[in-house]
Amino acid sequence: MPRTKRKDKARVVLKTGEGQRENGTYFFRWTDKKGSRHYVYAKTLDELRYKEEQIAKDKSDGIKAEARYTTLNDLFDLWIVLKRGLKNNTFENYKYMYETFVRPTFGERRISTLKKSDIKRYYNSLVDERCLKPSTIDSIHTVLHQVLDMAVDDDYIRNNPSDKVLKELKQSLAIRTEKRRALTRSEQELFLSYLRNTPSAQHWYPVFAVMVGTGLRVGEVTGLRWCDINLEEGVIDVNHTLVYYEHRAEDSKRGCYFNVNTPKTPASNRQVPMLDFVKEAFQMEKHNQELLDLHCQVTIDGYSDFIFINRFGQAQHQGTLNKALRRIIRDCNDEQLVKDENAETLLPHFSCHSLRHTFTTRMCEAGVNVKVIQDTLGHKDIATTLNIYTDVTKELKRSEFEGLDLYFKNK
């Protein structure tokens, strides 16, 4: 006896897995490869069959059925468990960014529904409504992109909707990234001269002179020990970095404290020659500490005898140094304006990292080989060095042509 075909209330024949509920709406049920049963619902049969087509396409493309119910937060929690190869402070920062800015709102979205326009709209809201800095958006994007890459690899979605989104937003000026500005030669001279000749600021001269004359990252400078430098041969051995951050992991002591990490990249393990004024800065620091009978009082992850310490013998960190820079800039400019209210050179607002860029600029201006610059700075990728080199030589070319223009005018 032939099997009776099932029909809905309008006498339309229903396919396998389709059904109509008492209230007139429709459902479709199917079983995935693991034997789990799933349902989708729709108000009309046409709408239901459109959803069925999408499910069939997902199945043929190998997309997991459970992807339709998986949120961004679910994938992030999996990413946290699986992620390896990040330094603790970087990993904790990424988790903080996600928990603060993504999880409560955007993180609740189902990944199967995410489109490129959704990611763009979200980033725009972070800029326009929450007024986040470009660097913060970059950190958030780094995490989101990796989580969504994992979703693609694990067959939750076909494509990563965050691909190229940040780049397009920057190009459209939705997010503006300002390039770090190096000190000019006259600004650098003013800065170092003020530190050297101002009694209230002299104790800051050695650490900032080393930054200006080596291009070391701030964590590399503050992490230097006396055994890492050879004053006779004039060489600095960069083999670790000092970091200060808030620890949030369950298996560690909570709160903000120091750790010693390996350098940022393998290329960051390097030896940097000392310029004469850098060697003098180290000797000055050593002499000052002997006069004050000041000694390092802290051991961090087995490392001690740090060169740059505060008056309590504790290690210096970036926050303290940047605060000191703000005071130095203010006082130096005040002094210049008292001498001449139309002073030609004043210090701009800058941070410790600007001094690394300043050293790079001086090397480019001096015509140092770009591979030597890369090795000295510890850049893993030559493209990073070339970007700086191109910017500097562009400015140098402009200033040289201004002089050439003046030459022709005076002929």
Contacts in CASP RR format, 6 or more apart in sequence:
PFRMAT RR
TARGET T0000
AUTHOR 0000-0000-0000
METHOD contacts of the structure
MODEL  1
MPRTKRKDKARVVLKTGEGQRENGTYFFRWTDKKGSRHYVYAKTLDELRY
KEEQIAKDKSDGIKAEARYTTLNDLFDLWIVLKRGLKNNTFENYKYMYET
FVRPTFGERRISTLKKSDIKRYYNSLVDERCLKPSTIDSIHTVLHQVLDM
AVDDDYIRNNPSDKVLKELKQSLAIRTEKRRALTRSEQELFLSYLRNTPS
AQHWYPVFAVMVGTGLRVGEVTGLRWCDINLEEGVIDVNHTLVYYEHRAE
DSKRGCYFNVNTPKTPASNRQVPMLDFVKEAFQMEKHNQELLDLHCQVTI
DGYSDFIFINRFGQAQHQGTLNKALRRIIRDCNDEQLVKDENAETLLPHF
SCHSLRHTFTTRMCEAGVNVKVIQDTLGHKDIATTLNIYTDVTKELKRSE
FEGLDLYFKNK
5 13 0 8 1.000
5 14 0 8 1.000
6 13 0 8 1.000
6 14 0 8 1.000
6 18 0 8 1.000
6 19 0 8 1.000
7 13 0 8 1.000
7 14 0 8 1.000
8 14 0 8 1.000
8 19 0 8 1.000
8 20 0 8 1.000
8 24 0 8 1.000
8 26 0 8 1.000
8 45 0 8 1.000
9 20 0 8 1.000
9 24 0 8 1.000
12 45 0 8 1.000
14 20 0 8 1.000
15 49 0 8 1.000
15 52 0 8 1.000
17 28 0 8 1.000
17 29 0 8 1.000
17 30 0 8 1.000
18 26 0 8 1.000
18 27 0 8 1.000
18 28 0 8 1.000
18 45 0 8 1.000
18 48 0 8 1.000
18 52 0 8 1.000
19 26 0 8 1.000
19 27 0 8 1.000
19 28 0 8 1.000
20 26 0 8 1.000
20 27 0 8 1.000
21 27 0 8 1.000
25 41 0 8 1.000
25 42 0 8 1.000
25 43 0 8 1.000
26 41 0 8 1.000
26 42 0 8 1.000
26 43 0 8 1.000
26 44 0 8 1.000
26 45 0 8 1.000
26 47 0 8 1.000
26 48 0 8 1.000
27 39 0 8 1.000
27 40 0 8 1.000
27 41 0 8 1.000
27 42 0 8 1.000
27 48 0 8 1.000
28 39 0 8 1.000
28 40 0 8 1.000
28 42 0 8 1.000
28 48 0 8 1.000
28 51 0 8 1.000
28 52 0 8 1.000
28 55 0 8 1.000
29 37 0 8 1.000
29 38 0 8 1.000
29 39 0 8 1.000
30 37 0 8 1.000
30 38 0 8 1.000
30 55 0 8 1.000
30 65 0 8 1.000
31 37 0 8 1.000
31 38 0 8 1.000
32 38 0 8 1.000
32 64 0 8 1.000
32 65 0 8 1.000
32 66 0 8 1.000
36 65 0 8 1.000
36 66 0 8 1.000
38 65 0 8 1.000
38 66 0 8 1.000
38 68 0 8 1.000
40 48 0 8 1.000
40 51 0 8 1.000
40 52 0 8 1.000
40 55 0 8 1.000
40 68 0 8 1.000
41 48 0 8 1.000
42 48 0 8 1.000
42 50 0 8 1.000
42 51 0 8 1.000
55 65 0 8 1.000
57 63 0 8 1.000
58 64 0 8 1.000
58 65 0 8 1.000
58 67 0 8 1.000
59 65 0 8 1.000
61 158 0 8 1.000
62 155 0 8 1.000
63 155 0 8 1.000
63 156 0 8 1.000
63 157 0 8 1.000
63 158 0 8 1.000
64 154 0 8 1.000
64 155 0 8 1.000
64 156 0 8 1.000
67 111 0 8 1.000
67 112 0 8 1.000
67 151 0 8 1.000
67 155 0 8 1.000
67 156 0 8 1.000
67 157 0 8 1.000
68 110 0 8 1.000
68 112 0 8 1.000
69 110 0 8 1.000
70 110 0 8 1.000
70 111 0 8 1.000
70 112 0 8 1.000
70 151 0 8 1.000
70 156 0 8 1.000
71 107 0 8 1.000
71 108 0 8 1.000
71 109 0 8 1.000
71 110 0 8 1.000
71 111 0 8 1.000
72 102 0 8 1.000
72 106 0 8 1.000
72 107 0 8 1.000
72 108 0 8 1.000
72 109 0 8 1.000
72 110 0 8 1.000
72 111 0 8 1.000
72 114 0 8 1.000
72 144 0 8 1.000
72 147 0 8 1.000
73 103 0 8 1.000
73 107 0 8 1.000
73 108 0 8 1.000
75 111 0 8 1.000
75 147 0 8 1.000
75 148 0 8 1.000
75 150 0 8 1.000
75 151 0 8 1.000
75 156 0 8 1.000
76 98 0 8 1.000
76 102 0 8 1.000
76 103 0 8 1.000
76 107 0 8 1.000
76 143 0 8 1.000
76 147 0 8 1.000
78 150 0 8 1.000
79 143 0 8 1.000
79 146 0 8 1.000
79 147 0 8 1.000
79 150 0 8 1.000
80 95 0 8 1.000
82 150 0 8 1.000
83 91 0 8 1.000
83 146 0 8 1.000
86 94 0 8 1.000
87 243 0 8 1.000
87 261 0 8 1.000
87 262 0 8 1.000
88 245 0 8 1.000
88 247 0 8 1.000
88 249 0 8 1.000
88 252 0 8 1.000
88 259 0 8 1.000
88 261 0 8 1.000
89 243 0 8 1.000
89 245 0 8 1.000
89 259 0 8 1.000
89 261 0 8 1.000
92 245 0 8 1.000
92 246 0 8 1.000
92 247 0 8 1.000
92 248 0 8 1.000
92 249 0 8 1.000
93 139 0 8 1.000
93 245 0 8 1.000
94 139 0 8 1.000
94 142 0 8 1.000
94 143 0 8 1.000
95 248 0 8 1.000
96 246 0 8 1.000
96 248 0 8 1.000
97 136 0 8 1.000
97 139 0 8 1.000
97 140 0 8 1.000
97 143 0 8 1.000
98 140 0 8 1.000
98 143 0 8 1.000
101 126 0 8 1.000
101 130 0 8 1.000
101 132 0 8 1.000
101 136 0 8 1.000
101 140 0 8 1.000
102 140 0 8 1.000
102 143 0 8 1.000
102 144 0 8 1.000
106 122 0 8 1.000
109 118 0 8 1.000
111 148 0 8 1.000
111 151 0 8 1.000
111 156 0 8 1.000
111 157 0 8 1.000
112 156 0 8 1.000
112 157 0 8 1.000
114 148 0 8 1.000
114 157 0 8 1.000
114 161 0 8 1.000
115 161 0 8 1.000
116 161 0 8 1.000
116 162 0 8 1.000
116 163 0 8 1.000
116 165 0 8 1.000
118 161 0 8 1.000
119 144 0 8 1.000
119 161 0 8 1.000
119 162 0 8 1.000
119 165 0 8 1.000
120 165 0 8 1.000
120 168 0 8 1.000
120 169 0 8 1.000
120 174 0 8 1.000
123 137 0 8 1.000
123 140 0 8 1.000
123 141 0 8 1.000
123 165 0 8 1.000
123 166 0 8 1.000
123 169 0 8 1.000
123 174 0 8 1.000
123 175 0 8 1.000
124 169 0 8 1.000
124 174 0 8 1.000
126 132 0 8 1.000
126 136 0 8 1.000
126 137 0 8 1.000
126 140 0 8 1.000
127 137 0 8 1.000
127 174 0 8 1.000
127 175 0 8 1.000
132 140 0 8 1.000
134 170 0 8 1.000
134 175 0 8 1.000
134 176 0 8 1.000
134 177 0 8 1.000
134 178 0 8 1.000
137 166 0 8 1.000
137 175 0 8 1.000
138 166 0 8 1.000
141 162 0 8 1.000
141 165 0 8 1.000
141 166 0 8 1.000
144 162 0 8 1.000
145 160 0 8 1.000
145 162 0 8 1.000
145 163 0 8 1.000
148 157 0 8 1.000
148 160 0 8 1.000
148 161 0 8 1.000
148 162 0 8 1.000
149 160 0 8 1.000
151 157 0 8 1.000
151 160 0 8 1.000
152 158 0 8 1.000
152 159 0 8 1.000
152 160 0 8 1.000
166 175 0 8 1.000
169 175 0 8 1.000
170 176 0 8 1.000
170 177 0 8 1.000
179 391 0 8 1.000
180 353 0 8 1.000
180 354 0 8 1.000
180 357 0 8 1.000
181 348 0 8 1.000
181 350 0 8 1.000
181 354 0 8 1.000
181 357 0 8 1.000
182 354 0 8 1.000
182 357 0 8 1.000
182 358 0 8 1.000
182 360 0 8 1.000
182 361 0 8 1.000
182 392 0 8 1.000
183 191 0 8 1.000
183 347 0 8 1.000
183 348 0 8 1.000
183 350 0 8 1.000
183 354 0 8 1.000
183 355 0 8 1.000
183 358 0 8 1.000
183 361 0 8 1.000
184 345 0 8 1.000
185 362 0 8 1.000
185 365 0 8 1.000
186 344 0 8 1.000
186 345 0 8 1.000
187 345 0 8 1.000
187 346 0 8 1.000
187 347 0 8 1.000
187 348 0 8 1.000
188 212 0 8 1.000
188 358 0 8 1.000
188 362 0 8 1.000
190 332 0 8 1.000
190 336 0 8 1.000
190 345 0 8 1.000
190 346 0 8 1.000
190 347 0 8 1.000
191 208 0 8 1.000
191 212 0 8 1.000
191 328 0 8 1.000
191 332 0 8 1.000
191 347 0 8 1.000
192 205 0 8 1.000
192 208 0 8 1.000
192 209 0 8 1.000
192 212 0 8 1.000
192 277 0 8 1.000
194 201 0 8 1.000
194 328 0 8 1.000
194 331 0 8 1.000
194 332 0 8 1.000
194 335 0 8 1.000
195 201 0 8 1.000
195 202 0 8 1.000
195 204 0 8 1.000
195 205 0 8 1.000
195 208 0 8 1.000
195 209 0 8 1.000
195 328 0 8 1.000
196 202 0 8 1.000
196 205 0 8 1.000
198 331 0 8 1.000
198 332 0 8 1.000
198 335 0 8 1.000
200 331 0 8 1.000
201 328 0 8 1.000
201 331 0 8 1.000
203 288 0 8 1.000
204 324 0 8 1.000
204 328 0 8 1.000
205 281 0 8 1.000
205 284 0 8 1.000
206 281 0 8 1.000
206 282 0 8 1.000
206 284 0 8 1.000
206 285 0 8 1.000
206 288 0 8 1.000
206 308 0 8 1.000
207 221 0 8 1.000
207 222 0 8 1.000
207 281 0 8 1.000
207 285 0 8 1.000
207 308 0 8 1.000
207 316 0 8 1.000
207 321 0 8 1.000
208 321 0 8 1.000
208 325 0 8 1.000
208 355 0 8 1.000
209 277 0 8 1.000
209 278 0 8 1.000
209 280 0 8 1.000
209 281 0 8 1.000
210 216 0 8 1.000
210 221 0 8 1.000
210 224 0 8 1.000
210 278 0 8 1.000
210 281 0 8 1.000
210 282 0 8 1.000
211 218 0 8 1.000
211 221 0 8 1.000
211 352 0 8 1.000
211 355 0 8 1.000
211 356 0 8 1.000
211 359 0 8 1.000
212 355 0 8 1.000
212 358 0 8 1.000
212 359 0 8 1.000
213 275 0 8 1.000
213 277 0 8 1.000
213 278 0 8 1.000
213 359 0 8 1.000
213 362 0 8 1.000
214 221 0 8 1.000
214 236 0 8 1.000
214 272 0 8 1.000
214 274 0 8 1.000
214 275 0 8 1.000
214 278 0 8 1.000
214 359 0 8 1.000
215 272 0 8 1.000
215 355 0 8 1.000
215 356 0 8 1.000
215 359 0 8 1.000
215 360 0 8 1.000
215 376 0 8 1.000
215 377 0 8 1.000
216 224 0 8 1.000
216 236 0 8 1.000
216 238 0 8 1.000
216 272 0 8 1.000
216 356 0 8 1.000
217 241 0 8 1.000
217 264 0 8 1.000
217 268 0 8 1.000
217 353 0 8 1.000
217 356 0 8 1.000
218 318 0 8 1.000
218 321 0 8 1.000
218 352 0 8 1.000
218 353 0 8 1.000
218 356 0 8 1.000
219 241 0 8 1.000
219 242 0 8 1.000
219 243 0 8 1.000
219 318 0 8 1.000
220 238 0 8 1.000
220 240 0 8 1.000
220 241 0 8 1.000
220 242 0 8 1.000
220 263 0 8 1.000
220 268 0 8 1.000
221 308 0 8 1.000
222 242 0 8 1.000
222 306 0 8 1.000
222 308 0 8 1.000
222 315 0 8 1.000
222 316 0 8 1.000
222 317 0 8 1.000
222 318 0 8 1.000
222 321 0 8 1.000
223 240 0 8 1.000
223 241 0 8 1.000
223 242 0 8 1.000
223 260 0 8 1.000
223 303 0 8 1.000
223 306 0 8 1.000
223 307 0 8 1.000
223 308 0 8 1.000
223 315 0 8 1.000
224 236 0 8 1.000
224 306 0 8 1.000
224 307 0 8 1.000
224 308 0 8 1.000
225 303 0 8 1.000
225 304 0 8 1.000
225 305 0 8 1.000
225 306 0 8 1.000
225 307 0 8 1.000
226 286 0 8 1.000
226 305 0 8 1.000
226 307 0 8 1.000
227 305 0 8 1.000
228 236 0 8 1.000
228 237 0 8 1.000
228 238 0 8 1.000
228 239 0 8 1.000
228 307 0 8 1.000
229 235 0 8 1.000
229 236 0 8 1.000
229 237 0 8 1.000
229 274 0 8 1.000
229 282 0 8 1.000
229 307 0 8 1.000
230 236 0 8 1.000
230 237 0 8 1.000
231 274 0 8 1.000
231 279 0 8 1.000
231 282 0 8 1.000
231 283 0 8 1.000
234 273 0 8 1.000
234 274 0 8 1.000
234 279 0 8 1.000
235 271 0 8 1.000
235 272 0 8 1.000
235 273 0 8 1.000
235 274 0 8 1.000
236 271 0 8 1.000
236 272 0 8 1.000
236 273 0 8 1.000
236 274 0 8 1.000
237 271 0 8 1.000
238 263 0 8 1.000
238 268 0 8 1.000
238 269 0 8 1.000
238 270 0 8 1.000
238 271 0 8 1.000
238 272 0 8 1.000
238 378 0 8 1.000
239 263 0 8 1.000
239 269 0 8 1.000
240 260 0 8 1.000
240 261 0 8 1.000
240 262 0 8 1.000
240 263 0 8 1.000
240 303 0 8 1.000
241 260 0 8 1.000
241 261 0 8 1.000
241 262 0 8 1.000
241 263 0 8 1.000
241 264 0 8 1.000
241 268 0 8 1.000
242 258 0 8 1.000
242 259 0 8 1.000
242 260 0 8 1.000
242 261 0 8 1.000
242 300 0 8 1.000
242 303 0 8 1.000
242 306 0 8 1.000
242 315 0 8 1.000
242 317 0 8 1.000
243 258 0 8 1.000
243 259 0 8 1.000
243 260 0 8 1.000
243 261 0 8 1.000
244 256 0 8 1.000
244 257 0 8 1.000
244 258 0 8 1.000
244 259 0 8 1.000
244 317 0 8 1.000
244 318 0 8 1.000
244 319 0 8 1.000
245 256 0 8 1.000
245 259 0 8 1.000
246 255 0 8 1.000
246 256 0 8 1.000
247 253 0 8 1.000
247 254 0 8 1.000
247 255 0 8 1.000
247 256 0 8 1.000
247 257 0 8 1.000
248 254 0 8 1.000
248 255 0 8 1.000
258 298 0 8 1.000
258 300 0 8 1.000
258 315 0 8 1.000
258 317 0 8 1.000
259 300 0 8 1.000
259 301 0 8 1.000
260 300 0 8 1.000
260 301 0 8 1.000
260 302 0 8 1.000
260 303 0 8 1.000
262 269 0 8 1.000
263 269 0 8 1.000
263 378 0 8 1.000
265 378 0 8 1.000
265 380 0 8 1.000
266 380 0 8 1.000
267 374 0 8 1.000
267 375 0 8 1.000
267 378 0 8 1.000
267 379 0 8 1.000
267 380 0 8 1.000
268 378 0 8 1.000
268 380 0 8 1.000
270 375 0 8 1.000
270 376 0 8 1.000
270 378 0 8 1.000
272 376 0 8 1.000
274 282 0 8 1.000
282 307 0 8 1.000
285 307 0 8 1.000
285 308 0 8 1.000
288 294 0 8 1.000
289 295 0 8 1.000
289 309 0 8 1.000
292 311 0 8 1.000
294 309 0 8 1.000
294 311 0 8 1.000
294 313 0 8 1.000
295 313 0 8 1.000
296 304 0 8 1.000
296 305 0 8 1.000
296 306 0 8 1.000
296 309 0 8 1.000
296 313 0 8 1.000
296 315 0 8 1.000
297 309 0 8 1.000
297 312 0 8 1.000
297 313 0 8 1.000
297 314 0 8 1.000
298 304 0 8 1.000
298 306 0 8 1.000
298 309 0 8 1.000
298 313 0 8 1.000
298 314 0 8 1.000
298 315 0 8 1.000
300 315 0 8 1.000
306 315 0 8 1.000
306 316 0 8 1.000
308 315 0 8 1.000
308 316 0 8 1.000
309 315 0 8 1.000
309 316 0 8 1.000
310 316 0 8 1.000
310 320 0 8 1.000
318 352 0 8 1.000
321 352 0 8 1.000
322 351 0 8 1.000
322 352 0 8 1.000
325 350 0 8 1.000
325 351 0 8 1.000
325 352 0 8 1.000
326 349 0 8 1.000
328 347 0 8 1.000
329 347 0 8 1.000
329 348 0 8 1.000
329 349 0 8 1.000
329 350 0 8 1.000
332 346 0 8 1.000
332 347 0 8 1.000
333 346 0 8 1.000
333 347 0 8 1.000
336 343 0 8 1.000
336 345 0 8 1.000
336 346 0 8 1.000
337 343 0 8 1.000
337 346 0 8 1.000
356 377 0 8 1.000
357 388 0 8 1.000
360 373 0 8 1.000
360 377 0 8 1.000
360 388 0 8 1.000
360 392 0 8 1.000
361 388 0 8 1.000
361 392 0 8 1.000
363 372 0 8 1.000
363 373 0 8 1.000
363 376 0 8 1.000
364 373 0 8 1.000
364 388 0 8 1.000
364 389 0 8 1.000
364 392 0 8 1.000
364 393 0 8 1.000
364 396 0 8 1.000
365 392 0 8 1.000
365 396 0 8 1.000
370 382 0 8 1.000
370 385 0 8 1.000
370 386 0 8 1.000
370 389 0 8 1.000
371 382 0 8 1.000
373 385 0 8 1.000
373 388 0 8 1.000
373 389 0 8 1.000
374 382 0 8 1.000
374 384 0 8 1.000
374 385 0 8 1.000
377 385 0 8 1.000
379 385 0 8 1.000
END
